[in-house]
Amino acid sequence: MSSENEKPSEEPEQLALIRETVRKAKVPKAKPRTWRGAALAKELPVARVVVNKGVLHLDQFFDYAVPEELDEAARPGVRVRVRFGAGAHQVKNGRREGGRLIDGFLVERRAESDYTGPLAALADVVSPEPVLGPELLGLARAVADRYAGSLADVLQLAVPPRNARAEGRSSPEPLPPPDAPEPGSWTRYEQGPAFLDSLARGGAPRAVWTALPGPYWAEEIARTVAATLASGRGALVVVPDGRAADRVDAALTGVLGEGRHALLTAEAGPEKRYARWLAVRRGAVRAVVGTRAAMFAPVRDLGLVVVWDDGDGSHSEPHAPQPHTREVLLLRAAHDRCAFLLGSTSCTVEAAQLVETGWARALTAGRDRVRAAAPLIRTVGDGELARDEAARAARLPSLAWQTVREGLKTGPVLVQVPRRGYVPRLACERCRTPARCRHCAGPLEAPDQRELRCGWCGRDDPDWHCAECGATRLRAQVVGARRTAEELGRAFPAVPVRTSGRDHVLDSVPGRPALVVSTPGAEPVAEGGYAAALLLDGWAMLGRPDLRAGEEALRRWIDAASLVRGQTEGGTVVVVAEPTLRPVQALVRWDPVGHARRELAERAELGFPPVSRMAAVTGPPEAVEGFLAAAALPPDAEVLGPVPLPVVRPDGARRPGDPPPGEQWDRALVRVPPGSGAALAAALKQARASRLARGGGDPVRVRVDPPDIG
């Protein structure tokens, strides 16, 4: 009886004891949202912050008061939370309150503020990990100024999102510098060993490297990194895609061993990638290889920056302010006074300009080595196609069939097709005039062999006839990858046919006989190299309405031909294009540098980039006109246009920078001579900032150094 009577009285006593224990325990309290009445830090009570607000008229630092409780954690470089947007009337007890909580970076602690009014207090320090150092901050500021963008937008690209679990793990201890590597295959280049020796001795050589065809370029990059690490400095390598990054990663592991470099690509996932980034930031790893975002990697004591295949469009960042890897690494080389290496099997006009101006030296092989390493190039022009019965019947010339048959005896054969799918573009069968829509002059298509349809406005055109000669029969300007694979499969029924394109990209293929049909840039590597290659519909690549059409076509051809065995091993490449055209002749001679120099000379006469600096202004017609009228452009600026852009149909594919579907936008190009690029960027940035501050409704987009100018 007694025990039963005591139970009800014990439960309230136990609950009361638990509550009292909880009250006395040191449970972390939530941070005050405004720190009203909180004491400030005794030393350096002002924090200078860059807020994560990418609008141009707010592209500046903002000062905040540092509460005493956050004094120790609020170090330069850490992520913080601040209240932003409170008006001057929201002041209580000498502190500004209100506004919206946003993220930012603390860049400096100061004793006093330049702002004379009341300051808001830091809301919180998100993490004590310093992620924004002065070198990275200076680089981000330089990139923002060059591309008429905001510092906050660049920092969004430069500093990856935080991952708490990755921050909680310690990074490995740094390894001692390795020994200087042997030159290896760098002996094939006239100045190759000297370049490596300069890196190992702590020098800062600058070179434009035209790599020989073959599989050795990744190992050669790895040796430059090893030579730089041997001098006690860091190295950074940026490549266009994950496949190239994996090749360099494997080469670095083979030359340096494990633990001396970090691979920064999106495929690693956010946690692993951030952990690797932190290891670089903390100095545990001194070498980095990665894709586009790695151009901002915070490598300690940077001694070398390398960009591979700078002509690849993947090096152009699609997010504001849309910087290019090559230009960012040029800025890093200048600011950090480190070595610079721009490498490719081809050569861009920008690379040729670096050599012509004397900023960098050419790093090439002798002609004897080039001829031995490159495959034999054969051409098929329009005249031969017109006389070739096989080409008219099956869209592939007799020479191509013969090359395929011979190549399949010893290994795989690569077939490069400019576009994917069925018959992307059509032309008159008789005179080859491109088939255009009668309503909007857009290109006519026959997707999946259905009825003719305009690629711009989407209208059907079942009764098409050529406006030039009156013919009613069409031919494919470009035969897609699937159609080509089907035709080759029927012609060679005993040979396996594999495809590599946007939907499914192959990394490698075995060295046994097979047909590999690929779109440009998706060519897999073959074990031992391809026995032969066909480069189809070359004139379609050359006929694109773009300033870089010839340069881009040559780059795509050389990239594919570099995967073929050398001429001494019987490697052969057939390109279906007019032999007299300059890019075709450059391919036959394997002379991308000469082609780039001639292109540079012509652009200098016409005032085209990269000799001049250019910016594109796009938007609704009235908005573009008003923007250009209000912008204080440099006196030597020249405005080209504006001209209307093609209207994007709602169900069509969109590229970054395209106008909204169904809207008519205009584009104007603003060109300035050398030396006025910084003034142009500043003027465009100021005009955009003023427009945003006034609440300009119509969107106007500005892109400095647009990759496509028509």
C-alpha positions in Angstrom: 0.0 0.0 0.0 2.8 2.4 0.9 4.6 1.9 -2.3 1.5 2.5 -4.4 0.8 5.8 -2.5 4.4 7.1 -3.1 4.5 6.7 -6.9 2.4 9.7 -7.8 4.4 12.0 -5.5 7.8 10.9 -7.0 7.0 11.7 -10.7 6.5 15.5 -10.1 9.7 15.6 -8.1 11.7 13.9 -10.8 10.3 16.2 -13.5 11.1 19.2 -11.4 14.6 17.9 -10.9 15.1 17.4 -14.7 13.8 20.9 -15.5 16.2 22.4 -12.9 19.1 20.4 -14.4 18.3 21.7 -17.9 18.1 25.3 -16.7 21.5 25.1 -15.1 23.2 23.2 -18.0 25.3 25.3 -20.4 23.1 24.8 -23.5 24.2 26.8 -26.5 21.9 29.7 -27.1 20.7 31.0 -30.4 22.6 34.0 -31.7 20.8 37.3 -31.2 19.5 38.5 -34.6 20.5 42.1 -34.1 22.9 42.0 -31.1 21.0 44.9 -29.6 23.0 46.3 -26.6 25.8 43.7 -27.1 29.4 45.0 -26.4 31.6 45.4 -29.4 35.1 44.0 -29.9 37.7 46.0 -28.0 40.2 45.9 -30.9 39.4 46.4 -34.6 35.6 46.5 -34.0 34.7 47.1 -37.6 34.4 44.3 -40.2 34.6 45.0 -43.9 32.4 42.6 -45.7 31.6 41.7 -49.3 28.0 40.7 -49.4 26.6 38.0 -51.7 24.6 40.5 -53.7 25.7 40.4 -57.4 24.0 43.6 -58.6 26.4 46.1 -60.0 25.3 49.3 -58.2 26.1 47.5 -54.9 29.6 46.3 -56.0 31.5 47.6 -53.0 32.5 46.7 -49.4 30.2 47.3 -46.5 31.2 47.9 -42.9 29.6 46.1 -39.9 30.2 46.2 -36.2 31.8 43.2 -34.6 30.1 42.0 -31.4 32.5 41.0 -28.7 31.2 37.4 -28.7 32.2 37.1 -32.3 35.6 38.8 -31.9 37.6 35.6 -32.0 35.8 33.9 -34.9 35.4 37.0 -37.1 38.8 36.6 -38.9 39.5 37.9 -42.4 38.4 35.3 -45.0 35.6 33.6 -43.1 32.0 33.3 -44.2 29.6 35.5 -42.3 25.9 36.3 -42.2 24.8 39.9 -42.2 21.6 41.9 -42.3 21.4 43.9 -45.5 18.9 46.5 -46.7 17.9 48.3 -43.5 17.2 51.9 -44.0 18.6 54.8 -42.1 15.4 55.2 -40.1 15.8 51.7 -38.6 18.3 52.7 -35.9 17.9 51.7 -32.2 20.4 52.5 -29.5 22.9 53.7 -32.0 22.7 50.4 -34.0 21.2 49.8 -37.4 18.6 47.0 -37.3 16.3 45.2 -39.7 17.0 44.1 -43.2 17.3 40.6 -44.7 19.9 38.0 -43.7 22.3 37.3 -46.5 25.7 35.6 -46.8 29.1 37.3 -47.3 32.8 37.2 -46.7 34.7 39.1 -44.1 37.7 40.6 -45.9 39.3 42.9 -43.3 39.1 44.1 -39.7 39.5 47.8 -39.1 39.7 50.2 -36.2 37.3 52.7 -37.7 34.8 52.8 -40.5 34.7 55.3 -43.4 30.9 55.3 -43.0 29.8 58.0 -40.5 26.4 56.6 -39.7 25.4 53.8 -37.3 26.6 50.4 -38.3 24.7 47.1 -38.2 26.3 44.2 -36.3 27.5 41.0 -37.8 24.7 38.5 -37.4 26.9 35.4 -37.3 30.1 33.8 -38.3 29.0 30.8 -40.4 32.3 29.0 -40.1 35.7 29.8 -38.6 37.4 28.3 -41.7 39.1 31.2 -43.7 38.3 30.5 -47.3 39.0 33.9 -49.0 42.6 35.0 -48.9 44.0 38.3 -50.1 45.4 36.6 -53.3 42.1 35.2 -54.3 40.3 38.4 -53.4 42.7 40.4 -55.6 42.2 38.0 -58.5 38.4 38.1 -58.2 38.5 41.9 -58.2 40.7 41.9 -61.4 38.4 39.4 -63.1 35.3 41.5 -62.2 36.8 44.7 -63.6 38.0 43.0 -66.8 34.6 41.6 -67.6 32.4 44.5 -66.4 31.0 42.3 -63.6 30.6 42.4 -59.8 33.0 41.0 -57.2 30.2 38.9 -55.6 29.5 37.1 -58.9 33.2 36.2 -59.3 33.4 34.9 -55.7 30.4 32.7 -56.4 32.5 31.0 -59.1 35.8 31.1 -57.1 34.7 29.8 -53.7 32.7 26.5 -53.6 29.7 26.1 -51.4 30.4 25.1 -47.8 30.2 21.6 -46.6 30.3 21.2 -42.8 31.5 17.6 -42.8 34.3 18.4 -45.1 35.4 21.3 -43.0 35.3 19.2 -39.9 37.9 16.8 -41.3 41.6 17.7 -41.1 43.7 17.7 -44.3 46.8 15.5 -44.7 50.3 16.8 -43.9 52.0 18.3 -46.9 54.7 16.1 -48.6 58.2 17.3 -49.2 59.1 18.6 -52.7 59.8 15.8 -55.2 63.0 15.5 -57.2 63.1 17.2 -60.6 61.8 14.9 -63.3 63.7 13.7 -66.4 62.7 15.5 -69.6 61.1 12.3 -71.0 59.2 13.1 -74.2 59.9 16.8 -73.8 63.1 16.0 -75.7 61.0 16.0 -78.9 60.6 19.7 -78.6 63.4 22.1 -79.4 63.1 24.1 -76.2 61.4 21.5 -74.1 64.2 20.4 -71.7 65.2 24.1 -71.2 61.6 24.9 -70.2 61.5 22.1 -67.6 64.9 23.1 -66.3 63.8 26.7 -65.8 60.7 25.6 -63.9 62.9 23.3 -61.6 65.2 26.2 -60.9 62.4 28.5 -59.8 62.0 30.5 -63.1 58.9 31.8 -64.6 59.0 31.1 -68.3 56.0 31.8 -70.5 55.3 29.6 -73.5 52.7 28.7 -76.1 53.1 24.9 -76.7 52.0 23.3 -79.9 51.8 19.6 -78.8 52.7 16.8 -81.2 49.8 14.4 -82.0 49.7 11.3 -79.9 48.9 10.3 -76.3 51.9 11.9 -74.6 50.6 15.4 -73.9 49.1 14.5 -70.5 52.4 13.0 -69.3 54.3 16.1 -70.6 52.0 18.3 -68.6 52.6 16.1 -65.5 56.4 16.6 -65.9 56.0 20.4 -65.9 54.0 20.2 -62.7 56.7 17.9 -61.2 59.4 20.3 -62.1 57.5 23.2 -60.5 56.9 21.3 -57.3 60.6 20.4 -57.2 61.3 24.1 -56.9 59.1 24.3 -53.8 56.2 26.1 -55.6 52.6 25.1 -56.5 51.1 24.4 -59.9 47.6 24.6 -61.5 46.4 22.8 -64.6 43.0 23.6 -66.2 41.6 21.3 -68.9 38.3 21.6 -70.8 36.4 18.4 -69.6 36.4 15.6 -67.2 37.9 13.1 -69.7 41.0 15.3 -70.1 41.2 15.8 -66.4 41.2 12.1 -65.8 44.1 11.6 -68.2 46.2 14.3 -66.5 45.2 13.0 -63.1 46.5 9.5 -64.1 49.7 11.0 -65.5 50.3 13.0 -62.4 49.9 9.9 -60.2 52.4 8.1 -62.4 55.0 10.9 -62.3 54.5 12.2 -58.7 52.8 9.3 -56.9 49.8 9.5 -54.6 49.0 12.5 -52.3 50.8 15.3 -54.2 47.9 16.7 -56.3 44.2 17.2 -56.1 41.6 16.6 -58.8 38.9 19.3 -58.9 35.9 18.3 -61.1 32.2 18.3 -60.6 32.1 14.5 -60.9 33.7 14.2 -57.4 30.5 15.5 -55.7 30.2 18.6 -53.5 31.6 17.1 -50.3 34.7 15.4 -51.8 35.4 18.3 -54.1 35.1 20.8 -51.2 37.4 18.6 -49.0 40.0 18.6 -51.8 39.6 22.4 -52.3 40.2 22.9 -48.6 43.3 20.8 -48.7 44.6 23.1 -51.4 43.6 26.2 -49.5 45.3 24.9 -46.3 48.5 24.1 -48.2 48.3 20.3 -47.8 48.4 19.9 -51.6 50.4 22.0 -53.9 49.3 20.9 -57.3 45.8 21.0 -58.8 44.2 19.7 -62.0 40.6 20.4 -62.8 38.0 21.8 -65.2 36.9 25.3 -65.7 36.0 26.2 -62.1 39.6 25.2 -61.0 41.0 28.3 -62.6 40.4 30.1 -59.2 41.9 27.3 -57.1 43.8 28.9 -54.1 47.2 27.2 -54.7 49.9 28.2 -52.3 53.1 29.8 -53.7 51.8 29.5 -57.3 54.7 28.8 -59.6 53.0 27.6 -62.8 49.6 27.8 -64.5 48.7 25.6 -67.4 45.7 25.7 -69.7 45.1 22.9 -72.2 43.2 23.4 -75.4 42.1 27.0 -74.9 40.0 27.0 -78.0 37.5 24.6 -76.5 34.2 26.3 -75.7 34.0 24.6 -72.3 36.7 27.1 -71.1 34.1 29.9 -71.3 32.1 30.3 -68.1 28.4 30.6 -68.8 27.6 32.3 -65.5 28.2 36.0 -64.8 30.5 37.7 -65.6 31.4 34.9 -68.0 35.2 34.8 -67.8 37.4 32.7 -69.9 39.9 30.3 -68.4 42.8 31.5 -70.6 42.3 35.2 -69.6 41.9 34.4 -65.9 45.2 32.4 -65.9 46.9 35.2 -67.8 45.8 37.5 -65.0 47.1 35.0 -62.4 50.5 34.7 -64.2 50.8 38.5 -64.2 49.7 39.1 -60.6 51.7 36.1 -59.1 54.6 36.5 -61.5 54.6 32.8 -62.2 55.2 30.6 -65.2 52.5 30.2 -67.9 52.0 27.4 -70.3 49.2 27.4 -73.0 49.1 24.0 -74.7 47.1 22.4 -77.5 47.6 20.2 -80.5 46.1 23.2 -82.5 46.7 27.0 -82.0 44.1 29.7 -81.4 44.5 33.3 -82.7 44.8 34.5 -79.1 47.7 32.1 -78.5 49.4 33.4 -81.7 49.0 36.9 -80.4 50.8 36.1 -77.2 53.8 34.9 -79.3 53.6 37.8 -81.8 53.6 40.4 -79.0 56.6 38.8 -77.3 54.7 38.0 -74.1 55.3 34.3 -74.6 57.7 32.1 -76.6 56.7 29.4 -79.0 57.4 25.8 -77.8 57.2 23.6 -80.9 58.8 20.6 -82.5 60.9 20.5 -85.6 59.2 19.7 -88.9 60.8 16.3 -89.2 59.2 15.2 -85.9 55.9 16.7 -86.9 55.8 14.7 -90.1 56.7 11.5 -88.3 54.1 11.9 -85.6 51.2 13.2 -87.7 49.1 10.9 -89.9 48.9 11.1 -93.7 46.2 13.6 -94.6 44.2 13.1 -97.8 41.4 15.4 -99.1 38.2 14.9 -101.1 36.9 18.1 -102.7 33.6 19.0 -104.4 34.9 18.2 -107.8 35.8 14.6 -106.8 32.5 14.2 -105.0 30.6 15.3 -108.2 32.3 12.6 -110.2 32.1 9.9 -107.5 29.2 7.5 -108.0 29.7 6.0 -104.5 29.5 9.5 -103.0 26.2 10.3 -104.8 24.7 7.0 -103.8 25.9 6.6 -100.2 27.1 10.1 -99.2 30.6 8.7 -98.6 33.3 9.0 -101.3 35.2 6.0 -102.7 38.4 7.1 -101.1 36.7 7.1 -97.7 35.5 3.5 -98.3 38.9 2.4 -99.3 40.5 4.0 -96.3 38.0 2.3 -94.0 38.6 -1.1 -95.5 42.4 -0.8 -95.2 42.2 0.6 -91.7 40.0 -2.1 -90.4 42.6 -4.6 -91.2 44.9 -3.3 -88.4 42.7 -1.5 -85.9 39.7 0.7 -85.2 38.6 3.5 -87.6 37.2 6.9 -86.4 34.4 8.7 -88.3 33.8 12.3 -87.3 30.4 13.7 -88.1 29.8 17.5 -87.4 26.3 17.0 -86.0 24.1 14.4 -84.3 20.8 13.0 -85.4 19.1 12.8 -88.8 19.7 15.4 -91.5 20.1 18.6 -89.3 20.5 21.0 -92.3 19.3 20.8 -95.9 20.4 22.3 -99.2 19.3 22.2 -102.8 20.6 19.1 -104.5 21.4 20.9 -107.7 23.0 24.2 -106.7 23.6 23.5 -102.9 21.9 26.7 -101.9 20.9 26.3 -98.2 17.2 25.6 -97.8 15.6 28.5 -96.0 12.1 29.2 -94.5 10.0 31.5 -96.7 8.6 33.2 -93.6 11.6 34.0 -91.4 14.6 32.8 -93.6 15.5 30.3 -90.9 17.1 26.9 -91.8 14.8 24.1 -92.8 15.2 20.7 -91.0 13.8 17.2 -91.4 14.2 15.7 -87.9 14.0 11.9 -87.9 13.2 12.1 -91.6 9.8 13.8 -91.1 8.3 16.7 -93.0 10.3 19.9 -93.6 10.2 22.3 -90.7 11.8 25.7 -90.0 14.5 25.5 -87.2 13.6 29.1 -86.1 9.8 29.7 -86.3 8.7 26.0 -86.4 6.5 26.4 -89.5 6.1 23.4 -91.9 7.1 23.9 -95.6 5.9 20.8 -97.6 6.1 22.6 -101.0 9.6 23.9 -100.8 11.5 24.8 -104.0 14.9 26.4 -104.4 14.8 30.2 -104.8 18.0 30.2 -106.9 17.4 27.4 -109.5 13.9 26.2 -108.9 14.8 22.6 -108.1 12.6 20.7 -105.6 15.1 18.0 -104.4 17.1 18.4 -101.3 20.3 17.0 -100.0 21.7 16.8 -96.5 24.4 19.4 -95.8 25.4 17.3 -92.8 24.5 13.7 -92.3 24.1 13.0 -88.6 25.9 10.5 -86.5 23.1 8.0 -86.3 22.5 8.0 -90.0 26.2 7.6 -90.7 26.4 4.7 -88.2 23.5 3.0 -89.9 25.1 3.3 -93.4 28.4 2.1 -92.2 26.8 -0.8 -90.4 25.1 -1.9 -93.7 28.3 -1.5 -95.7 30.4 -3.4 -93.1 28.0 -5.9 -91.6 30.7 -8.0 -89.9 32.3 -5.0 -88.1 31.0 -3.6 -84.8 29.9 0.1 -85.0 30.0 2.3 -81.9 28.8 5.9 -81.5 30.0 8.6 -79.2 28.1 11.9 -78.8 26.3 14.2 -76.4 24.0 11.6 -75.0 26.6 8.9 -74.5 30.3 9.8 -74.7 32.9 7.0 -74.8 36.2 7.5 -72.9 38.1 4.8 -74.8 37.7 1.9 -77.2 39.8 -1.3 -77.6 42.5 -1.5 -80.3 40.7 -4.2 -82.3 38.9 -3.4 -85.6 35.7 -1.4 -85.2 34.0 1.7 -86.6 33.6 4.5 -84.1 31.2 7.3 -85.2 31.6 10.4 -83.1 30.6 14.1 -83.0 33.4 16.7 -82.6 34.8 16.7 -79.1 33.4 13.3 -78.1 36.0 11.2 -79.8 37.2 8.3 -77.6 40.8 7.4 -77.3 41.7 4.1 -79.0 44.3 1.7 -77.6 47.4 2.0 -79.7 45.7 4.8 -81.8 43.2 4.6 -84.6 44.3 3.1 -87.9 42.5 5.7 -89.9 39.9 8.5 -89.6 37.2 10.1 -91.8 36.4 13.7 -91.3 33.0 14.1 -93.0 31.1 17.2 -94.2 34.0 19.5 -93.5 32.6 22.3 -95.7 29.5 22.4 -93.4 31.8 23.2 -90.5 33.7 25.8 -92.5 30.4 27.4 -93.7 29.2 28.4 -90.3 28.5 32.2 -90.1 31.1 32.9 -87.5 34.4 34.7 -87.4 36.0 31.6 -85.8 34.6 29.0 -88.3 37.9 28.2 -90.0 39.9 28.2 -86.7 37.3 26.0 -85.0 37.1 23.5 -87.9 40.8 23.1 -88.0 40.9 22.6 -84.2 38.3 19.9 -84.4 40.0 18.2 -87.2 43.5 18.2 -85.6 42.0 17.0 -82.3 40.5 14.0 -84.1 43.5 13.3 -86.3 45.8 13.4 -83.3 44.2 10.2 -82.1 45.3 8.4 -85.3 48.6 6.6 -85.6 51.5 8.4 -87.1 52.4 8.3 -90.8 55.3 6.0 -90.1 52.8 3.5 -88.6 50.4 3.7 -91.6 47.9 6.2 -90.1 45.6 7.9 -92.7 43.0 10.7 -92.4 40.5 11.6 -95.1 38.9 15.0 -94.8 35.9 15.7 -97.0 36.4 19.4 -97.8 37.6 21.6 -100.6 41.4 21.2 -100.7 42.1 24.8 -101.6 40.6 26.3 -98.5 43.1 27.6 -95.9 42.1 25.5 -93.0 42.2 22.3 -95.1 45.7 23.3 -96.4 46.8 23.9 -92.8 45.6 20.4 -91.9 47.4 18.8 -94.8 50.6 20.5 -93.8 49.9 20.0 -90.1 50.6 23.7 -89.5 48.1 25.2 -87.0 50.5 27.9 -86.0 50.9 29.2 -89.5 47.1 29.3 -89.9 46.7 31.2 -86.6 49.3 33.7 -87.6 47.6 34.4 -90.9 44.2 34.7 -89.2 45.7 37.1 -86.7 47.2 39.3 -89.5 43.8 39.5 -91.2 42.0 40.4 -88.1 44.5 43.1 -87.4 43.7 44.7 -90.7 39.9 44.5 -90.1 40.1 45.5 -86.4 38.6 42.2 -85.1 39.4 40.5 -81.8 41.8 39.6 -80.3 43.6 42.6 -81.8 40.7 44.8 -80.6 38.5 44.4 -77.6 34.8 43.9 -78.1 31.7 43.7 -76.0 28.2 42.5 -77.0 25.1 44.4 -75.7 21.8 42.4 -76.1 18.2 43.1 -75.1 14.9 44.5 -76.4 15.5 47.0 -79.2 14.4 50.1 -77.2 16.5 49.0 -74.2 19.6 48.4 -76.2 19.2 51.8 -77.9 18.7 53.6 -74.6 21.6 51.8 -72.9 24.1 52.8 -75.7 22.9 56.4 -75.7 23.4 56.7 -71.9 26.8 54.8 -71.7 29.8 57.1 -71.5 31.8 55.0 -74.0 35.5 55.8 -74.7 36.0 58.3 -77.5 37.6 55.6 -79.7 34.7 53.2 -79.3 32.8 52.1 -82.4 29.3 50.7 -82.2 28.4 48.0 -84.8 24.6 47.5 -85.2 22.3 46.9 -83.5 20.9 43.9 -85.5 18.0 41.6 -84.7 18.8 38.2 -83.2 16.9 35.0 -84.3 13.8 34.5 -82.3 14.0 31.4 -80.1 10.9 29.1 -80.4 9.4 28.0 -77.2 10.0 24.3 -77.8 13.5 24.7 -79.2 16.8 24.1 -77.6 18.3 27.2 -75.9 21.9 28.1 -75.4 23.3 30.3 -72.6 22.7 34.0 -73.5 19.8 33.3 -75.8 16.8 35.7 -75.5 13.6 34.5 -73.9 11.6 32.3 -76.2 9.3 34.2 -78.6 10.9 37.6 -77.9 12.6 39.8 -80.5 16.0 41.0 -79.2 18.7 43.1 -80.8 22.5 42.9 -80.4 25.0 45.6 -80.8 28.8 45.1 -80.8 31.0 47.8 -79.2 34.7 47.7 -80.4 37.7 49.6 -79.1 41.3 49.5 -80.2 44.1 48.0 -78.0 44.6 49.8 -74.8 41.0 50.9 -74.3 39.6 47.6 -73.1 39.6 48.6 -69.4 37.9 51.9 -70.2 35.2 50.1 -72.2 34.6 47.6 -69.4 34.4 50.4 -66.8 32.0 52.4 -69.0 29.7 49.4 -69.6 29.7 48.5 -65.9 28.8 52.0 -64.9 26.0 52.2 -67.4 24.5 49.0 -66.1 24.9 50.0 -62.5 23.2 53.3 -63.2 20.3 51.6 -65.0 19.8 49.1 -62.2 19.9 51.9 -59.5 17.2 53.7 -61.4 15.1 50.6 -61.6 15.4 50.0 -65.3 12.8 47.4 -66.3 14.0 46.1 -69.6 16.8 43.6 -69.3 20.1 44.5 -71.0 22.9 41.9 -71.1 26.5 42.8 -71.5 29.2 40.3 -72.4 32.9 41.4 -72.7 34.8 39.3 -75.2 31.9 37.3 -76.6 33.0 34.0 -78.1 30.6 34.2 -81.1 30.3 37.5 -82.9 29.0 36.2 -86.3 
